[in-house]
């Protein structure tokens, strides 16, 4: 049986149960993209991430998984939105 993880939402909304393997894969990708860029727009992050995941033959909707994991990472305090940016930019927390 596949191990699942319940994601969190930064606004306290209900999370979703997703495959831990997919979660960890997308989490590593997003954190790497943000770390490499320093700051990155959500649009740019998903454009690059989608290309990587599709090239790998990712099973599922790359956009849905990236959005879900991004919200979870925000809720866990690993990444944060840069205030007053549009489109919103993301950075690692504390950087």
C-alpha positions in Angstrom: 0.0 0.0 0.0 1.3 3.4 -1.0 2.3 5.7 1.9 0.4 9.0 2.0 0.9 12.4 3.6 -1.7 14.9 4.6 -0.7 18.3 3.3 -1.2 21.6 5.2 -2.6 24.9 3.9 -1.2 28.3 5.0 -4.8 29.6 5.6 -5.8 26.7 7.8 -8.0 25.2 5.1 -8.2 21.4 4.8 -5.2 19.7 3.2 -5.3 16.7 0.9 -3.8 13.2 1.2 -1.2 12.6 -1.5 1.5 10.0 -2.2 4.5 10.6 0.0 6.8 9.7 -2.8 5.3 12.3 -5.2 5.2 14.9 -2.4 8.9 14.4 -1.5 9.8 14.5 -5.2 7.9 17.7 -5.9 9.1 19.2 -2.6 12.8 18.6 -3.5 12.2 20.1 -7.0 10.5 23.3 -5.7 13.0 23.9 -2.9 15.9 23.5 -5.4 14.3 25.9 -7.8 13.7 28.5 -5.1 17.2 28.1 -3.6 18.9 28.3 -7.0 17.0 31.5 -7.9 17.0 33.2 -4.5 13.6 34.6 -5.3 11.3 33.2 -8.0 7.8 34.0 -9.2 5.2 31.3 -8.8 4.7 31.5 -12.6 8.4 31.0 -13.4 8.7 28.2 -10.8 5.7 26.3 -12.2 6.9 26.8 -15.8 10.3 25.3 -15.1 9.0 22.7 -12.7 6.3 21.5 -15.1 8.9 21.0 -17.8 11.1 19.0 -15.5 8.3 16.8 -14.3 6.8 16.2 -17.7 10.3 15.3 -19.1 10.5 12.7 -16.2 7.1 11.3 -17.2 5.5 12.4 -13.9 2.3 10.5 -13.2 -0.3 13.1 -12.4 -0.9 16.8 -13.0 2.3 18.7 -12.4 0.5 22.0 -11.8 -1.8 20.5 -9.2 1.0 18.8 -7.3 3.3 21.9 -7.5 0.5 24.1 -6.2 -0.5 21.7 -3.4 3.1 21.2 -2.3 3.9 24.9 -2.5 1.0 25.7 -0.2 2.1 22.9 2.2 5.7 24.3 2.2 4.3 27.8 3.1 2.2 26.3 5.9 5.2 24.5 7.3 7.3 27.6 7.2 9.9 26.3 4.7 9.1 28.9 2.1 7.4 32.3 2.2 5.8 34.8 -0.2 7.8 38.0 -0.7 5.4 40.8 0.4 4.0 43.2 -2.2 5.1 41.3 -5.3 2.9 40.7 -8.2 2.9 38.0 -9.5 3.9 36.7 -6.1 7.5 35.7 -5.5 8.7 33.0 -3.3 11.8 32.6 -1.3 13.2 30.2 1.3 12.1 31.2 4.8 14.6 33.3 6.7 16.5 34.3 3.5 
